[in-house]
């Protein structure tokens, strides 16, 4: 029985076979011989099909690679447990959707690193592809394993498994790697040696890490001829960057089943807990005419009936209202909804409410993040209580009756008063709704309070801070629940054990590779799905390796400590992060970038001032 026959037999025995068939609208099939394919890339998303097919970065790079006439990029997702069982029964290796070929036959196996909890899934996918887990065990018979994405800003927990990491934005960098591969072929050592000279490429095997007796890193030593520090790559002009005119349309419902339009990169705000807000700096915008053209092309080529304007803070787009006017000029006629998932409370205008409500009137989401003004100043949220109430009032007057509020618990300097402030704020928003004149009879309001747990992340001012213990987080969650006395308010929170492990990996070092390998050998994968997460296995594997969870998650880092990601440069300077951390402990804010340059250092990536 050949590979294709095995796949067909397996698909008859699983719940959602469309996850594994390929052949969707706008998917790309090439003929290796006829099309002169010289390089094959297996683009791996370490989660289920429905999640991976919602990811904009994968859509962009899939199309970018396949625009090259001699490159064929195919998609690979982690199979669900039923398909894993069938693949094991048929001795079927992990395969790509477009061709059905095993990933071990490709030149590059490329992973996107979106979330720390996907690391065990990455190892499982390599194992299912019959590829040795550790890069040191792979030779020219095996593909080169590469990875990029936001978690590449601290790649050390998986550094022993990945041949090279791509730092920052990949449109230009990926094509440079393809060109280099055409020169070197499968000469692994030569490829890695020359790749390490490309700005934005980190080859972990060329760096030696030594540790002190207390477990803190003593030094990071590069081999001769490789950079001491690697600077991330950015795209300077977003209007000229590649953006696909077609997306693959999934056969089954994806998590985000809509066209996605990236309106800007970076963020001006400087929230001190937010990793994305710092690692994607500096801010760069697309113009309204570019966005309108791309939106129309995507809707025509995919048939999607909703467009999502995506960014870290869509309401900071300079031309947002002119863009909305352009989009509404055709979306209303064509019955296409508009979604703006990232809106700031402090620039949420009544005119914007009116424009959004013309095409979609569901709930609105805001993120106060903290329950008191003092703690909002600590985290540099730079919004006031009056702005929160003003935005909610505008939403209610515009006909909205459901509001979702995002908060974090476990933030640095947090007190019981700050926790009480979360529920107090929610209750006052409920009261605001019923105090408005002219409220339609019989209409009720619902306020959902969604609480996540603070996880300190690299390249943020809070990278030095200790994380709350699991026990402390659980106590705070129960405390919040006990404060709610209204059926108009509902409370949701994130699993504290998952946040704890996320905290271990976020600031972890290479010694965690052994923990991840042990978990993989125990059959652990898809841990971003809570029902598949096993905290007791994490605890056991950490103990097996003689490692302390508290050392990684619950310990404050000193300002002068050598951090695991010390060889990487994401634009913001160490001095800036220290300065912002000190300001946080004084509850002093820093104005956003359009008001005053904070001197973070990211402007050097542009070679000019940001504004």
C-alpha positions as CSV (number, residue, x, y, z in Angstrom):
1,X,0.0,0.0,0.0
2,X,1.5,3.3,-1.0
3,X,1.4,6.6,1.0
4,X,-1.7,8.0,-0.8
5,X,-3.6,4.7,-0.3
6,X,-2.8,4.8,3.4
7,X,-4.1,8.4,3.7
8,X,-7.3,7.4,1.9
9,X,-7.9,4.5,4.3
10,X,-7.1,6.6,7.3
11,X,-9.5,9.4,6.3
12,X,-12.4,7.0,6.3
13,X,-12.0,6.5,10.0
14,X,-11.7,10.0,11.4
15,X,-14.2,12.6,12.4
16,X,-13.1,15.6,10.2
17,X,-11.3,14.2,7.2
18,X,-11.4,17.6,5.4
19,X,-8.6,18.7,7.8
20,X,-6.2,16.4,5.9
21,X,-7.3,16.3,2.2
22,X,-6.0,19.6,0.8
23,X,-7.5,20.8,-2.5
24,X,-9.3,23.8,-1.1
25,X,-10.2,26.9,-3.2
26,X,-6.9,28.9,-3.9
27,X,-4.6,26.1,-2.6
28,X,-1.6,25.7,-4.8
29,X,-0.4,22.4,-6.5
30,X,2.7,22.3,-8.6
31,X,4.3,19.6,-10.7
32,X,7.9,19.1,-9.5
33,X,9.3,18.0,-12.8
34,X,7.2,20.2,-15.2
35,X,7.5,23.4,-13.1
36,X,11.2,22.9,-12.4
37,X,10.8,22.9,-8.6
38,X,14.2,23.3,-6.9
39,X,13.0,23.8,-3.3
40,X,10.2,22.3,-1.3
41,X,9.0,23.9,1.9
42,X,6.7,22.2,4.5
43,X,5.1,25.1,6.3
44,X,4.0,23.6,9.7
45,X,1.5,25.2,12.0
46,X,1.7,23.4,15.4
47,X,-2.0,23.2,16.0
48,X,-5.2,21.9,14.5
49,X,-6.2,22.8,10.9
50,X,-9.0,25.1,12.1
51,X,-6.5,27.2,14.1
52,X,-3.8,27.3,11.6
53,X,-6.1,28.3,8.7
54,X,-7.0,31.4,10.7
55,X,-3.5,32.7,10.9
56,X,-2.7,35.6,8.7
57,X,1.1,35.2,8.7
58,X,0.8,31.7,7.3
59,X,-1.4,32.9,4.5
60,X,1.1,35.6,3.6
61,X,4.2,33.4,3.6
62,X,2.4,30.5,1.8
63,X,1.5,32.8,-1.1
64,X,4.9,34.6,-1.0
65,X,6.8,31.3,-1.3
66,X,4.6,30.0,-4.0
67,X,5.0,33.2,-6.1
68,X,8.5,31.9,-6.7
69,X,8.4,29.7,-9.8
70,X,11.0,27.2,-8.5
71,X,9.6,26.9,-4.9
72,X,6.7,24.9,-3.7
73,X,5.3,25.6,-0.3
74,X,2.8,23.2,1.2
75,X,0.8,23.3,4.5
76,X,1.1,20.9,7.4
77,X,-1.0,20.9,10.6
78,X,-1.0,18.8,13.7
79,X,-3.5,16.0,13.3
80,X,-6.1,15.4,16.0
81,X,-5.8,12.3,18.2
82,X,-8.1,10.2,16.0
83,X,-6.0,10.8,13.0
84,X,-2.8,10.3,15.0
85,X,-4.1,6.8,15.9
86,X,-4.8,6.0,12.3
87,X,-1.4,7.2,11.1
88,X,0.2,5.0,13.7
89,X,-1.8,2.0,12.7
90,X,-0.9,2.5,9.0
91,X,2.7,3.5,9.7
92,X,1.9,6.8,8.0
93,X,4.4,9.6,8.5
94,X,3.2,13.2,8.9
95,X,2.4,14.6,5.4
96,X,1.8,17.9,3.6
97,X,-1.8,18.6,2.4
98,X,-1.0,19.6,-1.2
99,X,1.0,16.5,-2.3
100,X,0.5,14.0,0.5
101,X,4.3,13.6,0.7
102,X,6.0,13.0,4.0
103,X,7.6,16.1,5.5
104,X,10.9,14.3,5.7
105,X,11.2,14.5,1.9
106,X,11.2,18.3,1.9
107,X,14.1,20.7,1.9
108,X,12.8,23.0,4.7
109,X,10.4,22.1,7.5
110,X,9.3,25.6,8.7
111,X,7.5,26.2,12.0
112,X,5.6,29.3,13.1
113,X,6.1,30.0,16.8
114,X,2.9,31.8,17.9
115,X,2.5,30.5,21.5
116,X,4.9,28.8,24.0
117,X,2.4,26.1,24.7
118,X,2.9,24.7,21.1
119,X,6.4,23.6,21.7
120,X,5.6,20.0,22.6
121,X,3.4,19.9,19.4
122,X,6.4,21.0,17.3
123,X,8.5,18.1,18.7
124,X,5.6,15.7,18.1
125,X,5.3,16.8,14.5
126,X,9.0,16.2,13.9
127,X,8.7,12.8,15.5
128,X,5.7,11.9,13.3
129,X,7.7,13.0,10.3
130,X,10.5,10.6,11.2
131,X,12.9,13.5,11.7
132,X,15.4,13.3,14.6
133,X,14.3,15.8,17.3
134,X,17.7,17.3,18.0
135,X,19.4,19.3,15.3
136,X,22.8,17.8,16.2
137,X,21.4,14.3,15.2
138,X,20.4,15.5,11.7
139,X,22.6,15.3,8.6
140,X,22.1,15.9,4.9
141,X,19.5,13.1,4.7
142,X,17.0,15.3,6.7
143,X,15.3,18.6,6.0
144,X,16.6,21.8,7.5
145,X,14.2,22.8,10.4
146,X,13.6,26.5,10.6
147,X,11.3,28.6,12.8
148,X,10.1,32.2,13.2
149,X,7.3,34.2,14.7
150,X,6.8,36.1,18.0
151,X,8.1,33.4,20.3
152,X,11.4,33.5,18.4
153,X,12.3,36.5,20.5
154,X,13.3,33.9,23.1
155,X,14.0,30.7,21.2
156,X,16.2,29.1,23.8
157,X,13.8,26.4,25.2
158,X,13.6,24.8,21.7
159,X,17.1,25.9,20.5
160,X,18.4,22.3,20.5
161,X,15.7,21.2,18.0
162,X,15.8,24.0,15.4
163,X,18.6,24.6,12.9
164,X,17.9,28.3,12.5
165,X,15.5,31.0,13.7
166,X,14.3,33.9,11.7
167,X,13.9,37.1,13.8
168,X,11.3,39.7,13.0
169,X,9.4,40.1,9.8
170,X,9.9,37.4,7.2
171,X,8.8,38.6,3.8
172,X,12.3,39.6,2.6
173,X,14.3,37.3,4.9
174,X,12.6,34.1,3.7
175,X,13.4,34.8,0.1
176,X,17.0,35.5,1.0
177,X,17.2,32.0,2.7
178,X,15.6,30.4,-0.4
179,X,18.3,32.1,-2.6
180,X,21.1,30.9,-0.4
181,X,19.7,27.3,-0.4
182,X,19.8,27.3,-4.2
183,X,23.5,28.0,-3.9
184,X,24.4,25.5,-1.2
185,X,21.8,22.7,-1.6
186,X,21.7,20.2,1.2
187,X,25.3,21.0,2.4
188,X,24.0,21.6,5.9
189,X,27.1,23.0,7.5
190,X,27.8,25.4,4.6
191,X,24.2,26.6,4.5
192,X,24.1,27.3,8.2
193,X,27.5,29.0,8.2
194,X,26.5,31.4,5.4
195,X,22.9,31.8,6.8
196,X,24.3,33.1,10.1
197,X,25.7,36.1,8.2
198,X,22.3,37.1,6.9
199,X,20.8,39.9,9.2
200,X,17.9,38.5,11.2
201,X,19.1,34.8,11.2
202,X,20.1,33.1,14.5
203,X,21.8,29.7,14.3
204,X,21.7,28.4,17.9
205,X,24.4,25.7,17.4
206,X,27.0,28.5,16.8
207,X,26.5,29.9,20.4
208,X,27.7,28.3,23.6
209,X,25.8,29.0,26.9
210,X,27.5,28.6,30.3
211,X,25.8,28.8,33.7
212,X,26.7,29.8,37.2
213,X,26.2,27.5,40.2
214,X,22.9,29.3,41.0
215,X,21.6,28.5,37.5
216,X,21.8,32.0,36.2
217,X,23.6,32.3,32.8
218,X,27.2,33.2,33.1
219,X,28.0,33.9,29.4
220,X,26.8,33.6,25.8
221,X,29.7,32.9,23.5
222,X,29.4,32.9,19.7
223,X,31.8,31.0,17.5
224,X,34.3,33.0,15.6
225,X,32.8,34.7,12.6
226,X,29.2,34.9,13.7
227,X,27.6,38.0,15.2
228,X,27.6,38.7,18.9
229,X,24.1,40.1,18.6
230,X,21.5,39.4,15.9
231,X,19.1,42.3,14.9
232,X,15.6,41.5,13.9
233,X,14.4,42.3,10.4
234,X,11.6,44.7,9.6
235,X,9.8,45.8,6.4
236,X,10.1,49.6,6.2
237,X,7.3,50.3,3.7
238,X,4.1,48.3,4.2
239,X,2.5,49.7,1.1
240,X,5.2,48.0,-1.0
241,X,5.3,44.7,1.0
242,X,3.9,41.5,-0.5
243,X,0.3,40.9,0.4
244,X,-1.7,38.0,-1.3
245,X,-4.7,38.7,-3.4
246,X,-6.0,35.2,-2.6
247,X,-6.3,33.2,0.6
248,X,-6.9,29.5,0.7
249,X,-10.6,29.0,1.7
250,X,-10.9,26.1,4.2
251,X,-13.3,23.3,3.6
252,X,-14.5,23.4,7.3
253,X,-15.1,26.3,9.6
254,X,-11.9,27.9,10.9
255,X,-11.6,29.7,14.2
256,X,-11.6,33.0,12.3
257,X,-13.6,32.3,9.1
258,X,-13.1,35.6,7.3
259,X,-10.8,37.7,5.2
260,X,-8.1,39.4,7.3
261,X,-6.5,42.7,6.4
262,X,-3.4,43.8,8.1
263,X,-3.7,47.6,8.6
264,X,-0.5,48.4,10.5
265,X,2.5,46.9,12.3
266,X,3.8,47.9,15.6
267,X,2.2,49.9,18.3
268,X,2.6,53.4,19.8
269,X,1.2,52.7,23.2
270,X,3.9,51.1,25.3
271,X,1.8,49.0,27.7
272,X,4.5,47.6,29.9
273,X,3.2,44.0,29.9
274,X,2.6,43.7,26.2
275,X,5.3,41.8,24.3
276,X,3.8,42.4,20.9
277,X,3.8,46.1,21.5
278,X,7.6,46.2,21.8
279,X,8.8,43.4,19.5
280,X,6.8,44.7,16.5
281,X,8.1,48.3,16.9
282,X,8.4,50.7,15.1
283,X,4.8,51.6,14.0
284,X,4.2,51.5,10.2
285,X,0.9,52.0,8.5
286,X,-0.7,51.1,5.2
287,X,-2.6,53.8,3.4
288,X,-6.3,53.6,2.9
289,X,-6.2,53.1,-0.9
290,X,-3.9,50.1,-0.5
291,X,-6.1,48.6,2.2
292,X,-9.3,49.2,0.2
293,X,-7.8,47.6,-2.9
294,X,-6.6,44.5,-1.0
295,X,-9.9,44.1,0.9
296,X,-11.9,44.1,-2.3
297,X,-9.5,41.6,-4.0
298,X,-9.7,39.2,-1.1
299,X,-13.5,39.2,-1.0
300,X,-13.8,38.6,-4.7
301,X,-11.3,35.7,-4.7
302,X,-12.5,34.0,-1.5
303,X,-16.2,34.7,-1.2
304,X,-15.8,35.6,2.5
305,X,-18.6,37.7,3.9
306,X,-16.6,39.4,6.6
307,X,-13.4,41.5,6.7
308,X,-11.4,41.9,9.9
309,X,-9.1,44.9,10.1
310,X,-6.3,43.4,12.2
311,X,-3.4,45.0,14.1
312,X,-2.4,45.6,17.7
313,X,-4.4,48.7,17.9
314,X,-6.6,49.3,14.8
315,X,-8.1,52.6,16.1
316,X,-4.6,54.1,16.0
317,X,-4.6,53.9,12.2
318,X,-4.3,57.5,11.0
319,X,-6.7,57.0,8.1
320,X,-9.2,54.7,9.9
321,X,-12.3,56.7,9.4
322,X,-11.5,57.5,5.7
323,X,-10.8,53.8,5.3
324,X,-14.1,52.9,6.8
325,X,-15.9,55.3,4.5
326,X,-14.2,53.7,1.5
327,X,-15.0,50.2,2.6
328,X,-18.6,51.0,3.5
329,X,-18.9,52.3,-0.1
330,X,-19.0,48.7,-1.3
331,X,-19.3,46.3,1.6
332,X,-22.9,47.4,2.4
333,X,-24.0,46.8,-1.2
334,X,-22.2,43.4,-1.2
335,X,-23.4,42.4,2.3
336,X,-19.9,42.1,3.7
337,X,-19.4,42.7,7.4
338,X,-16.6,44.7,8.9
339,X,-14.9,43.7,12.1
340,X,-12.5,45.8,14.1
341,X,-11.2,43.6,16.9
342,X,-8.5,45.9,18.4
343,X,-10.1,49.2,19.5
344,X,-8.7,51.6,22.1
345,X,-11.0,53.0,24.7
346,X,-9.4,56.5,24.5
347,X,-10.1,57.0,20.7
348,X,-13.4,55.3,20.3
349,X,-15.5,58.0,18.8
350,X,-19.3,58.2,18.3
351,X,-18.7,58.5,14.5
352,X,-16.7,55.2,14.6
353,X,-19.5,53.5,16.6
354,X,-22.0,54.6,13.9
355,X,-19.8,53.3,11.1
356,X,-19.3,49.9,12.8
357,X,-22.9,49.5,13.7
358,X,-24.0,50.0,10.0
359,X,-22.5,46.6,9.1
360,X,-22.4,44.7,12.4
361,X,-24.0,45.2,15.8
362,X,-22.8,42.5,18.2
363,X,-20.8,43.0,21.4
364,X,-17.9,45.3,21.8
365,X,-14.6,44.5,23.5
366,X,-12.4,46.9,25.5
367,X,-9.3,46.3,27.5
368,X,-8.9,48.4,30.7
369,X,-6.4,45.7,31.9
370,X,-6.5,46.9,35.5
371,X,-9.2,47.9,37.9
372,X,-7.8,51.1,39.4
373,X,-6.1,54.1,38.0
374,X,-3.0,53.6,40.0
375,X,-2.4,50.1,38.5
376,X,-3.3,51.3,35.0
377,X,-0.5,53.9,35.5
378,X,1.9,51.2,36.6
379,X,1.3,49.2,33.4
380,X,1.3,52.4,31.3
381,X,-2.2,51.8,29.9
382,X,-2.7,55.6,29.6
383,X,-6.5,55.5,29.8
384,X,-8.7,57.1,32.5
385,X,-11.9,56.0,34.1
386,X,-13.7,58.8,32.3
387,X,-12.5,57.5,28.9
388,X,-13.7,54.1,29.8
389,X,-17.2,55.3,30.7
390,X,-17.3,57.7,27.8
391,X,-16.6,54.8,25.3
392,X,-19.2,52.5,27.0
393,X,-21.7,55.4,26.9
394,X,-21.1,55.9,23.2
395,X,-21.5,52.2,22.6
396,X,-24.8,52.0,24.5
397,X,-26.1,55.1,22.8
398,X,-25.2,53.5,19.5
399,X,-27.4,50.5,20.3
400,X,-24.9,48.0,21.8
401,X,-26.1,46.1,24.9
402,X,-23.1,43.7,25.4
403,X,-19.6,44.7,26.5
404,X,-16.6,42.5,27.1
405,X,-13.8,43.8,29.3
406,X,-10.3,42.3,29.4
407,X,-8.3,42.5,32.6
408,X,-5.1,40.9,34.0
409,X,-4.4,39.7,37.5
410,X,-1.0,39.2,39.0
411,X,0.4,42.4,37.7
412,X,3.4,44.0,39.4
413,X,2.5,45.9,42.6
414,X,-1.1,44.6,42.5
415,X,-3.2,44.9,45.7
416,X,-6.6,43.7,46.9
417,X,-7.9,47.2,46.1
418,X,-6.9,46.7,42.5
419,X,-8.8,43.4,42.4
420,X,-11.9,45.0,43.9
421,X,-11.6,47.7,41.3
422,X,-12.2,45.2,38.5
423,X,-15.7,44.2,39.6
424,X,-16.5,47.7,40.8
425,X,-15.7,49.0,37.3
426,X,-17.9,46.3,35.7
427,X,-20.8,47.1,38.1
428,X,-20.6,50.9,37.3
429,X,-20.8,50.1,33.6
430,X,-23.9,48.1,34.2
431,X,-25.3,51.1,36.2
432,X,-24.3,53.5,33.4
433,X,-26.5,51.5,31.0
434,X,-29.6,51.8,33.1
435,X,-29.0,55.5,33.8
436,X,-29.0,56.5,30.1
437,X,-32.1,58.4,29.0
438,X,-34.3,56.9,26.3
439,X,-33.2,53.3,27.0
440,X,-35.6,50.9,25.2
441,X,-37.9,49.1,27.6
442,X,-37.1,45.4,28.1
443,X,-33.5,45.7,26.9
444,X,-30.9,44.4,29.3
445,X,-27.1,44.8,29.4
446,X,-24.4,42.1,29.8
447,X,-20.9,42.8,30.9
448,X,-18.4,40.0,30.6
449,X,-15.2,40.3,32.7
450,X,-12.5,38.2,31.1
451,X,-9.4,37.8,33.3
452,X,-6.1,36.5,32.2
453,X,-3.0,35.9,34.4
454,X,0.0,38.1,33.9
455,X,3.0,36.3,32.3
456,X,6.3,38.3,32.2
457,X,7.6,38.2,28.6
458,X,11.0,39.0,27.1
459,X,11.7,42.5,25.6
460,X,9.1,44.1,27.8
461,X,9.7,46.4,30.8
462,X,8.2,43.6,33.0
463,X,10.7,41.0,31.8
464,X,12.4,41.4,35.2
465,X,9.3,40.8,37.3
466,X,8.3,37.6,39.2
467,X,5.1,35.8,38.2
468,X,2.5,35.0,40.8
469,X,2.4,31.4,41.9
470,X,-0.4,29.2,40.8
471,X,-1.8,29.2,44.3
472,X,-1.9,33.0,44.4
473,X,-3.6,33.3,41.0
474,X,-6.3,30.8,42.0
475,X,-7.0,32.7,45.2
476,X,-7.3,35.9,43.2
477,X,-9.7,34.3,40.8
478,X,-11.9,33.0,43.6
479,X,-11.8,36.4,45.3
480,X,-13.1,38.1,42.1
481,X,-15.9,35.5,41.8
482,X,-17.0,36.3,45.4
483,X,-17.3,40.0,44.6
484,X,-20.0,39.6,41.9
485,X,-23.6,40.2,43.0
486,X,-25.3,40.9,39.7
487,X,-26.5,38.5,37.0
488,X,-25.6,41.2,34.5
489,X,-21.9,40.5,35.1
490,X,-20.2,37.2,34.1
491,X,-16.6,36.2,34.9
492,X,-14.2,34.1,32.9
493,X,-10.6,33.4,33.7
494,X,-7.6,31.5,32.2
495,X,-6.2,28.3,33.7
496,X,-3.6,29.3,36.2
497,X,-1.5,26.1,35.6
498,X,-1.3,26.9,31.9
499,X,-0.2,30.5,32.7
500,X,2.5,29.0,35.0
501,X,4.0,26.8,32.3
502,X,3.8,29.6,29.8
503,X,5.8,31.7,32.2
504,X,8.4,29.0,32.5
505,X,8.9,28.8,28.8
506,X,8.6,32.5,28.1
507,X,11.8,33.3,30.0
508,X,13.4,29.8,29.8
509,X,16.8,28.7,28.7
510,X,18.2,25.7,26.8
511,X,18.1,23.4,29.7
512,X,14.3,23.2,29.2
513,X,14.9,21.3,25.9
514,X,15.3,18.1,27.9
515,X,12.0,18.7,29.6
516,X,10.2,19.2,26.3
517,X,11.8,16.1,24.8
518,X,10.7,14.1,27.8
519,X,7.2,15.4,27.5
520,X,7.1,14.6,23.8
521,X,8.2,11.0,24.6
522,X,5.3,10.7,27.1
523,X,2.9,11.6,24.3
524,X,2.2,15.2,25.2
525,X,1.0,17.5,22.4
526,X,-1.6,20.2,21.5
527,X,-1.2,21.7,25.0
528,X,-2.8,25.0,23.9
529,X,-6.1,23.0,24.2
530,X,-6.8,23.0,28.0
531,X,-8.2,19.4,28.0
532,X,-4.9,18.2,26.7
533,X,-2.7,20.0,29.2
534,X,-1.2,17.9,32.0
535,X,0.4,20.0,34.7
536,X,1.4,16.9,36.7
537,X,3.5,15.7,33.8
538,X,5.3,19.1,33.6
539,X,6.1,18.9,37.3
540,X,7.4,15.4,36.9
541,X,9.6,16.2,33.9
542,X,11.0,19.3,35.5
543,X,12.0,17.3,38.6
544,X,13.5,14.6,36.4
545,X,15.9,17.2,34.9
546,X,16.6,18.8,38.3
547,X,15.1,22.1,37.3
548,X,13.0,24.4,39.4
549,X,9.7,25.9,38.1
550,X,10.0,28.7,40.6
551,X,13.5,29.6,39.2
552,X,12.0,30.3,35.8
553,X,8.5,31.6,36.6
554,X,8.5,33.2,40.1
555,X,12.0,34.8,40.4
556,X,12.8,38.5,39.9
557,X,15.6,39.1,37.4
558,X,18.2,41.7,38.3
559,X,18.8,44.5,35.8
560,X,22.4,43.3,35.1
561,X,21.5,39.6,34.7
562,X,22.5,37.9,31.4
563,X,19.1,36.8,30.0
564,X,18.7,33.7,27.8
565,X,17.8,36.0,24.8
566,X,20.8,38.2,25.4
567,X,22.2,37.6,21.9
568,X,19.1,38.9,20.2
569,X,18.2,42.5,19.4
570,X,14.6,43.4,18.8
571,X,15.1,47.2,18.5
572,X,14.2,48.3,22.0
573,X,17.3,48.9,24.1
574,X,18.0,47.2,27.5
575,X,18.4,50.7,29.0
576,X,14.9,51.7,27.9
577,X,13.4,48.5,29.4
578,X,15.1,49.2,32.7
579,X,14.0,52.8,32.7
580,X,10.4,51.8,32.1
581,X,10.5,49.2,34.8
582,X,11.6,51.8,37.3
583,X,8.9,54.2,36.2
584,X,6.3,51.4,36.7
585,X,7.3,50.9,40.3
586,X,6.8,54.7,40.8
587,X,3.4,54.4,39.0
588,X,4.6,57.0,36.5
589,X,3.4,56.9,32.9
590,X,5.2,57.4,29.6
591,X,3.3,59.3,26.8
592,X,2.6,57.3,23.6
593,X,4.9,57.6,20.7
594,X,2.9,60.2,18.8
595,X,2.9,62.5,21.8
596,X,6.5,62.2,22.7
597,X,9.4,59.9,21.7
598,X,10.4,57.7,24.7
599,X,13.8,56.9,23.2
600,X,13.2,53.1,23.0
601,X,15.7,52.7,20.2
602,X,13.5,51.1,17.6
603,X,13.8,54.1,15.2
604,X,17.3,53.0,14.3
605,X,15.7,50.1,12.4
606,X,14.0,52.6,10.2
607,X,17.1,54.8,9.8
608,X,15.0,57.8,10.7
609,X,12.6,59.2,13.3
610,X,9.4,57.1,13.6
611,X,7.1,60.2,13.1
